[in-house]
Each structure stands twice: as C-alpha cells, then as structure tokens.
C-alpha cells in the first residue's frame, strides 16, 4: 500500500499495560479492512511520567521513583503487538516533534497519523484503499479527518462549499491531531512549515495539570491543532489551501471514540 502509519504514544499512568494500544491498532486494521501489515513508525514521548517530581503510582498500583523502569517495559510490550512487530521506534520531544519527524521520514505518498488511544466506529463504510484512491483522483483533498464529534457546525468547526465526491466528505476549517490521513507531499510543502519545532507557540511548556491518582500530572499541548487552526481561522482561501475534509456527510455521527479521554480531573485555575 502507498501509505505509512505514524503511531503516536507516550508514557502515561497505565503503562506498561498495552491493551489500549492493541485495541487501537486492531480497530484500525479491522474497520479499514487491511489484510497485511503497513510500514509503521512508533513515536514515543517519555512525558508526562518523566516530569512527575514525586514517586509515581501507576494504575496497576506499582510505585516507582524512576519512570524508565515501567517505560522500558512498556516499549518491550508494544513490540510484542503483532501490528508493531516490524515497526521502528523513535523517541520524540513532543507530539508536534513526532508529527514533523513522521512527515519528513515518510517515503510513501500518504501517512496515517494515529494516536494510541482511539477506537474507530462501525459507521466508517470505506476501506483505506478506497480513501487513497479518492485522494489520488482529487488533489484538493490533502487530509481526511475522522471526527470524535458529530458532523455539525460549531464555533470551531465550520464547513465550506466544495465539490461532491463519491465518498461523502466535508471541507472544514477544523484542524486536529486526532486520527487523520494526509497527503505527504502537501504536508511537507505546507503543513510542517506552519508548526513550531519546540512545541506549541500558543501554550509553551506545561499548558495545565490534571489530578490523577492524587498526583499532579502536567499536560503539554501537542501544538499541531493550535498552530494550524490559528493559521486557518475561517479564511476560505486558507481552508482550501490546507484541504482538510472531515469524513462523512453533514450531521453524521462520530466516527471515532477516545478511549483515554475520561478519568481526568482538570485542576482549574492552575497556570
């Protein structure tokens, strides 16, 4: 296939458990009807565990003073997932850094950007081959984004006039690091030039903290969404330049589910 997977992960409190990551990959291969392994890069960030200043209490009740102990075990476990048996593992500074590296390293026309904690829903009715064929035939489609929200207009999710395709898509100003299929040549020429190698320029360093397991866990903004959305705004010319389309027709239900989007309590008023 003319595609590479960039599988993005980081050291969270549920390591070294890999069930979440395994479910993501199994869901991806099943829903898109993929029968052979796709070349995969695994980009891993040692944060947030590396930034915890106290002892680390994992979800499995293990307690560590050194994040590298469960971190190394986690990487070993990932390598035992059948979809990652031939994957190349690369340590990154941030989600944004991994995104840029993935695009620069990619040798195929298309790249699937896949964070480790998503499940693809059954209402995705097209194979990966069909989506690639559509992009091959329509150069204005540079990114197909799968939506954790319903396909309806919101203050941050607008839709714009575009030609109709045989697969229903909606041209949008919304940019996201949620699962998406991108055209690598366009990303190299346009997208990565808009990103900050040092992380998000809107939220540099620690954006905020979560309270998990009675520990204060730092959250770092990935940078991709902020940088691209700030560039895009609601300028229709830029919307067309970026060429991001959400999968499905208007008012279509969510096509992905965030398996790690719960159990986090934001520590309000901390900046």
C-alpha positions in Angstrom: 0.0 0.0 0.0 1.1 3.6 -0.7 0.8 4.5 3.0 2.8 4.6 6.2 1.4 4.7 9.8 2.8 7.1 12.4 1.7 5.6 15.7 2.0 8.2 18.5 2.3 7.2 22.1 3.6 8.5 25.4 4.3 7.3 29.0 1.1 7.6 30.9 0.0 6.1 34.2 -1.5 2.9 32.6 1.9 1.7 31.3 3.3 -0.9 31.0 -0.2 -2.2 30.0 -0.7 -2.2 26.2 -4.4 -3.1 25.9 -5.4 0.4 24.9 -2.8 0.5 22.2 -3.6 -3.0 21.0 -7.3 -2.2 20.7 -6.5 1.0 18.7 -4.5 -1.0 16.2 -6.9 -3.9 15.9 -9.8 -1.4 15.4 -7.8 0.4 12.7 -7.0 -2.8 10.8 -10.5 -4.2 11.2 -12.5 -1.1 10.2 -10.4 -0.2 7.2 -10.3 -3.9 6.1 -6.5 -4.1 6.0 -5.1 -7.6 5.5 -1.4 -7.1 5.6 1.0 -5.1 7.8 1.6 -1.5 6.9 5.0 0.1 7.5 4.8 1.8 10.9 6.9 4.2 12.9 6.2 4.4 16.6 6.9 7.8 18.0 7.0 7.8 21.8 7.3 10.7 24.2 8.5 10.0 27.8 6.3 12.7 29.2 4.3 13.1 31.3 5.8 10.5 33.6 9.3 11.9 33.2 8.1 15.2 34.6 6.5 13.9 37.8 8.6 15.1 40.7 7.2 12.8 43.3 7.1 9.0 43.3 5.0 7.6 40.5 1.9 5.4 41.4 0.7 3.6 38.3 -2.8 2.4 37.7 -1.7 -1.1 38.4 -0.7 0.0 41.9 3.0 -0.3 41.2 5.1 2.5 42.7 8.3 3.7 41.0 10.8 6.5 41.6 12.2 6.2 38.1 9.9 6.4 35.1 12.3 4.5 33.0 11.5 1.2 34.7 7.9 1.0 33.6 8.7 2.9 30.5 11.2 0.4 29.2 8.8 -2.5 30.0 6.0 -0.6 28.1 8.2 -0.3 25.0 9.0 -4.0 25.2 5.3 -4.9 25.4 4.5 -2.7 22.4 7.0 -4.6 20.3 5.0 -7.8 21.0 1.9 -6.4 19.4 1.7 -8.2 16.0 0.9 -4.9 14.2 4.2 -3.4 15.5 6.5 -6.4 15.2 8.4 -4.7 12.3 7.9 -1.1 13.5 10.7 1.4 14.0 10.6 3.1 17.4 11.7 6.7 17.7 11.9 8.9 20.9 10.4 12.4 20.4 10.3 15.6 22.4 6.6 16.2 21.8 3.6 15.3 19.7 4.4 18.1 17.4 8.0 16.9 17.1 6.8 13.4 16.2 4.4 14.8 13.7 7.1 16.7 11.9 9.6 13.7 12.0 6.9 11.4 10.7 6.2 13.6 7.7 9.9 14.1 6.9 10.7 10.4 7.2 7.7 9.2 5.3 8.6 7.6 1.9 5.1 6.9 0.8 2.5 9.3 -0.8 0.2 9.0 2.2 0.6 8.9 6.0 -1.9 7.9 8.6 -1.5 9.8 11.8 -2.7 7.5 14.6 -2.6 8.4 18.3 -2.6 5.4 20.6 -6.0 5.8 22.3 -8.7 5.8 19.6 -11.3 3.3 18.5 -12.8 3.5 15.0 -16.6 3.2 14.8 -18.5 0.9 12.6 -20.1 3.8 10.6 -16.8 4.1 8.6 -18.0 2.5 5.5 -14.9 2.8 3.2 -11.7 0.9 3.1 -8.3 2.6 3.4 -7.7 1.6 -0.3 -10.9 3.4 -1.3 -9.9 6.6 0.6 -6.4 6.5 -1.0 -8.0 6.1 -4.4 -10.2 9.1 -3.8 -7.2 11.2 -2.8 -5.2 10.0 -5.8 -8.1 11.2 -8.1 -8.7 14.5 -6.2 -5.6 16.6 -5.5 -7.6 19.2 -3.5 -8.1 16.6 -0.7 -4.9 16.8 1.4 -6.3 15.4 4.7 -9.2 13.2 5.7 -10.0 13.7 9.4 -12.1 11.3 11.4 -14.3 13.1 13.9 -14.8 12.5 17.6 -17.7 14.9 17.3 -20.9 14.9 15.2 -20.5 16.5 11.8 -22.4 19.7 12.7 -21.4 23.3 12.6 -19.9 24.7 15.8 -17.9 27.8 16.6 -14.7 25.9 15.9 -16.0 23.5 13.2 -17.3 25.2 10.1 -18.0 23.6 6.7 -17.4 25.2 3.3 -18.7 24.7 -0.2 -16.7 22.1 -2.2 -17.3 19.6 -5.0 -19.1 16.4 -4.2 -17.1 13.2 -4.1 -18.2 9.6 -4.4 -17.2 9.3 -0.7 -19.0 11.9 1.4 -16.6 14.5 2.8 -17.0 17.9 4.3 -14.4 20.7 3.7 -13.6 22.2 7.1 -11.5 24.8 8.9 -11.0 22.4 11.7 -7.5 21.0 12.1 -6.7 18.2 14.5 -4.1 15.6 15.5 -6.9 13.1 16.0 -6.8 10.2 13.5 -6.3 11.5 10.0 -5.0 10.5 6.6 -2.7 13.1 5.0 -1.0 13.7 1.6 2.7 13.7 2.4 3.8 16.0 -0.5 1.4 18.7 0.6 2.3 18.2 4.3 6.0 18.7 3.5 5.4 21.8 1.4 2.7 23.4 3.6 1.7 21.9 6.9 5.0 21.3 8.7 6.2 24.8 7.8 3.4 26.2 10.0 4.4 24.2 13.0 6.8 25.0 15.8 9.6 22.5 16.3 9.8 23.4 20.0 6.1 22.7 20.6 3.0 24.9 20.8 3.8 28.6 20.5 0.3 29.3 21.9 0.9 27.1 25.0 4.6 26.8 25.5 5.8 24.4 28.3 3.1 23.0 30.6 -0.3 24.0 29.4 -2.2 22.8 32.6 -2.2 20.0 35.1 -4.5 17.0 35.6 -5.2 15.4 39.0 -4.9 11.7 38.5 -4.3 9.1 41.3 -3.9 12.1 43.6 -0.8 13.2 41.6 -0.4 16.4 39.8 0.2 15.4 36.1 1.5 18.0 33.7 -0.3 18.3 30.3 1.6 19.6 27.3 -0.2 21.0 24.3 0.6 19.0 21.2 0.9 22.2 19.2 -0.5 20.8 15.9 -4.1 21.9 16.4 -3.3 25.4 17.8 -0.7 26.3 15.1 -2.8 25.1 12.2 -6.1 26.4 13.5 -4.6 29.8 14.2 -3.3 29.9 10.6 -6.5 28.7 9.1 -9.0 30.7 11.2 -12.1 30.9 9.0 -10.4 32.2 5.8 -12.0 30.2 3.0 -8.9 30.6 0.8 -6.7 29.1 3.5 -9.3 26.4 4.2 -9.0 25.3 0.6 -5.2 25.6 0.7 -5.0 23.2 3.6 -7.6 20.9 2.1 -8.8 19.2 5.3 -12.0 17.2 4.9 -14.0 15.5 7.6 -15.2 12.0 6.8 -19.0 11.6 6.3 -21.9 13.9 5.4 -23.4 16.7 7.4 -24.8 15.6 10.8 -23.1 12.3 10.5 -22.4 10.7 13.9 -18.9 10.4 15.5 -16.6 8.1 13.6 -14.0 7.7 16.4 -14.1 7.2 20.2 -11.4 8.5 22.5 -10.6 5.6 24.8 -8.5 7.7 27.2 -10.5 10.9 27.3 -12.0 10.1 30.7 -10.9 9.8 34.3 -9.0 13.0 34.2 -9.9 15.9 36.5 -8.6 19.3 35.4 -7.0 21.3 38.1 -8.8 24.5 37.5 -7.2 27.9 37.8 -3.6 26.5 37.6 -1.5 28.3 35.1 
